[in-house]
Amino acid sequence: MKISMGVVGFAVPILAGLVLALIGHPAVQLPPPPVVAASTSPAAGFVLKSVSVELPVSDVAFPGGAKADAVAANCLSCHSAGMVLTQPDLTRAVWTDIVEKMIHAYKAPVAEADVAAIVDYLQATRGAK
């Protein structure tokens, strides 16, 4: 069977119009996704349980008194002092890059005015000698 270009040229807009009409027609809507209700019944296939988690407590503090204030104020929300103080000795440039990465890549809420003090502290305590 041969189909002429005139038939194809006529059929394409009609099919496109039908598709658009069905998509936009309010009577033709997709059904809502199924609702999965949580259940504690073993017959439902899963059981929800309460879990208690104890996070480790660290007694380690940043040494250095007032020199550690910027680090304590900006870094302890994500890192323990013990974690920071066990990092390898790095150069000032590397510490600067790490602090900048925390601010820009991880969105750490570090005050720009504290960046120099943080890098100075890290260099003084964990800087490459």
JOSUL-V720272 format. One record per residue. N is the residue number from 1. PSI is psi as a letter, one per 30 degrees, with the letter a starting at -180 (none if undefined). Layout:
n = {N | N}
psi = {PSI | PSI}
//
This chain:
n = {1 | 2 | 3 | 4 | 5 | 6 | 7 | 8 | 9 | 10 | 11 | 12 | 13 | 14 | 15 | 16 | 17 | 18 | 19 | 20 | 21 | 22 | 23 | 24 | 25 | 26 | 27 | 28 | 29 | 30 | 31 | 32 | 33 | 34 | 35 | 36 | 37 | 38 | 39 | 40 | 41 | 42 | 43 | 44 | 45 | 46 | 47 | 48 | 49 | 50 | 51 | 52 | 53 | 54 | 55 | 56 | 57 | 58 | 59 | 60 | 61 | 62 | 63 | 64 | 65 | 66 | 67 | 68 | 69 | 70 | 71 | 72 | 73 | 74 | 75 | 76 | 77 | 78 | 79 | 80 | 81 | 82 | 83 | 84 | 85 | 86 | 87 | 88 | 89 | 90 | 91 | 92 | 93 | 94 | 95 | 96 | 97 | 98 | 99 | 100 | 101 | 102 | 103 | 104 | 105 | 106 | 107 | 108 | 109 | 110 | 111 | 112 | 113 | 114 | 115 | 116 | 117 | 118 | 119 | 120 | 121 | 122 | 123 | 124 | 125 | 126 | 127 | 128 | 129}
psi = {k | k | k | l | f | e | e | e | f | e | e | e | e | e | e | e | e | e | e | e | e | e | e | f | k | f | f | j | k | k | l | l | l | k | k | j | k | k | l | g | k | f | f | f | f | l | k | k | k | k | k | k | k | j | k | k | k | k | f | k | l | k | l | g | b | f | f | f | e | e | e | e | e | f | f | f | f | f | k | l | e | e | e | e | f | g | l | l | k | l | l | e | e | e | e | e | e | e | e | e | e | e | e | e | e | g | h | k | i | k | k | e | f | f | e | e | e | e | e | e | e | e | e | e | e | g | k | k | none}
//
